Amino acid sequence: MIVPAYNEAVLLPGALAALAAQTDRDFTLVVVDNASTDDTAALAAAFPGDVEVIPEPAPGAGTAADTGFRHAIAGGATRLLRTDADCLPALDWVSTGRALLDTADLICGRSVPRHDEHPGLIERRLYPAAVRLAARFGRLQHRGPEYRCPFVLVHGHNLAITAALYDQCGGTPREALGDGSEDVTLLNRARRHSDRIIRAENLVVESSLRRLRAWGSRRTLLWSWDRRYRPAPDAVHVR
């Protein structure tokens, strides 16, 4: 279980509580502290289960995720799940991801707004619909003879992948957050090596609305679309 975290002392406890409440607790949690200056590392270390907190000083969600994935693989992990520190995985998230990895190499799960952030109609319905529509255009943009399966909607905060495919495809790019969409890059790398890649609507994570509320729908969509919106440097790590 890989969780990159940067200054997440406020929302990380919610993610840890959701992971502690999983119906399947047979996992090791790897929290990657991405040079936080708050109590992120200490809070992660207090997780009531098998937990490892490792540092990654280079900034970037992709870089931190890659550090976590490779640490887990080096420790013998064969099935890997990732979420983010501001997310709330559904109670059956681990068991669902484990079962799906019996027949697939990469699973791209569903993202819904955090219920405790009290999403409005636009946040619950219209914005997710716009994201799904953008993914349809992504199928046209990200196609070619080198790919072994179609493009699917992917969220970095909700995916499961086998260690074998992660190693084979090169994993998550180690880049700054503003340089690219690490989840799309991972997906496209994986599509060059496997046709067992699926979108799973039953693998569910609630994600924070922080970025959407800080930037608005248009800017957030443009950010997700190859970083066509670029915020000020001090605002890039709203995630």
N, C-alpha and C positions, 0 to 999 in steps of 0.2 A: 504494500500500500504506500504510494508515493504522494507526499503533500509538500510542494514548495511553499515557502512562507516568507514574506517580507513585511516586517512591522505589522503583524496581525494579532497583537495582544487583545484587541477588542473582539474580533470575530472568531479567532482560532478556538476559543473554548466551546463555541457552538459546534464547530466541525468535530472536535474531539469527542464531545458528548454524543453526537450522531454516530461516530465510529464505535464508541464504547457500547452503544445500544444495538449494534448489528445482530441479526439473527445468527450469523456465522462469525464467530470471533476467532477463528483459526487463521490468523494473519499476523505478520510483523508490520508495524507502522514505521515508515521512514519519513521523518520530517526534515526537510532541507532548509536550514536557516540561511536565507539569502542576504547576509550581512545586516540583520535587523539591529536597530538601536533601542528597541523596547524589550519587553519581557517574553517575546515570542519563544525563544529557546527554552526558558525555564518552564513555561506553561506546557510546551510540548513534552518535555521530559517527565512531567507529572501524569501523563496519560496512564490510565489504569489497565495496562496490558503490556504486551511485548512491543517496545518502542525503541527506536534508535534516532537520535538527533545528530545530524551531521552538518558541518558548515560548508557554504559555497560563497566565497567573497565576491566573485564576479557577478555583476548585476544581470538580471534577465530571468523571466519565468522559464524559458526554454533551457537555459544553462543550468538552473537549479533543478529542473525536472530531470535533465540528462544525468546530472550527478547522482540524483536519487535512484534512477533506474539502474545505472551501472553499479552503484553500491549494492543494490538488492541482487542483481545478477551475480556479482562477485561472491555474494554470500550464499548462492545456491538457489535463488528464487527462479521458478520457471513460469509463473503466471503473475502478471503485474497489473495493478490498477492504479489510476491516478485521479485525484481530485485536488481542489485548491483549498486554501485555509479559510476562505470566506464562504464556503459552500456547506450545504447540509445534505449528505447522501441519504437516500431512502433507507429504511431499516433493512430491506432485503438486498441492498446494493452489492454487498460482498458476495452473497450466495448466488445472486443472479449473474454477476460477472464471472464467477468461478464456473458456473454451469455453461455459460455461453462460450467460454474458452475451450470447452470440450470439442466444439465443432467449428470454431472460427479462430483466426489468428489475430485479428484486430476488431474490436467492437467500439463503435462510436455511439455513446448513449445520449439520452434526452436531457435537456436543460429546461427547468422551469423556475420562475421567480421564487425567492425565499418568501415563505408565508409570513414570517415575522417582520418583514419590511412592508407589509400591507400594500401590495401592488394594486394600482388602479387598472381600469379597463385597458388602456393603451399598453400598459406594461404586461398585463396578463394575456392579452389577445393580439393586439395589432402589431406590436413590436416583434413577438415571436413569429407571427405570420410573415412579416417582412424579412426576417432572417431565413425562413424556409424558402421564400421566393428567391432570395439572393443565392441560396445554395443551388437552386435549379440553374441559374446562370453560371454558377461555378462548374457545373457538369459540362458546359460548353467551353469554358475557359481552360479547365484542367482535363484535357483529353488528348489522346495520342496513342500511337501503336505500342509505345513502351509500357503502357499501363495494362494490367491484367484484369482489372475490374473497374466499374464505374466510380466516379467521385460521389461521396456522400457527405452530408452535413456532419461536421465534427466539432466538438468542443474540447479544448485542452483540459478543462476541469472535470471531464467525465469520459474516460476511455479505459479500455482494458486491452492488453496486448501480451502475446507470448514473448518470453525472453529470447527464443530462437529468432523470431521475426525482428525483434528490436535490434539484436546484434547484426543480423543479416542486412537490414536496410540502412544501418548507420544511425538510427535513433533520432532523437529530438535535436534540432540545430542549437548550437551554443552561440547565441547571439543576443544582443540587447533587445529589450522589449519593443522598442520602437523600430527595429530593423525588419521585422517580418512576423507573420503568424506562425508560430512554432507548431501549432496543431495541424495546420494545413500542410506544412512542409513534411511533418512526420507521416501524415496520411499519404501524401504523394510518393514519398520514399517507399513506404510499405506497399503501395499499389504496384510498384515495379517488381515486387518479389512474391506477392501472394494474391490469389483470387478469393481467398477466404476472409474477406473484409465486409462487415455488415453494419448497418444502422439498426440499433436496438431501442425501440421506444419503451421497453420495459426496464431498461437500465437508467434509473432516474436520479438526478441530483438537483437540488434547489440551489440556485446561484444568486449572488448578491446583485442588487440593482444600483450599486454605487456608481459605476462608470456611466450607465445610462442616465442617471439623474444628474451627474456632474456635467456631462457633455451634451445630452440630448440625443434623440433617436438618430437624426441625420448624421451627426458627427461620429456617433458610435458605430453605425453601419459602415461609414467610410473608413473608419479605423480598421474594422474587421476585414474590409475589402482591400487587402494589400497596402494597408497604412496610407490610404489616400487622404486621411485627415491626420495631421501631426500636431498634438498639443504642445504647450510650452514644456521645456525639459523637466521642470519641477512637478508637472502634472501627469507625466507619462506613466507613472507607477500607480495610478488609480486603477485597481484591478480586483 
